């Protein structure tokens, strides 16, 4: 019997995790996604790349308010979480991999 590598375990776990709920935690400014009764993932919303298309192209979205972030939904396929009020959506598998935005964004927030 061969032991699974850490990458295989991570890949297998991510593919079997099915989100059941999502909510915004205003006291910590975090997005929380529940995966049944056994696991919850949390991500700081200020670390998520938020973009909008403006007059000169893509630009960063100003920091959203708690009221704007309180509207959180899971898409029907349960693979995307969305903040519909501010038109921002994120792939849950990408979040589980630690991908919070583009490669350039990830370099920027890693440097902080």
PyMOL commands that set and color helices and strands:
alter all, ss='L'
color gray80, all
select helices_A, chain A and resi 6-16+45-47+66-69+84-86+92-96+103-110
alter helices_A, ss='H'
color red, helices_A
select strands_A, chain A and resi 21-25+30-35+39-44+51-54+57-60+73-74+80-83+88-91
alter strands_A, ss='S'
color yellow, strands_A
deselect
rebuild
show_as cartoon
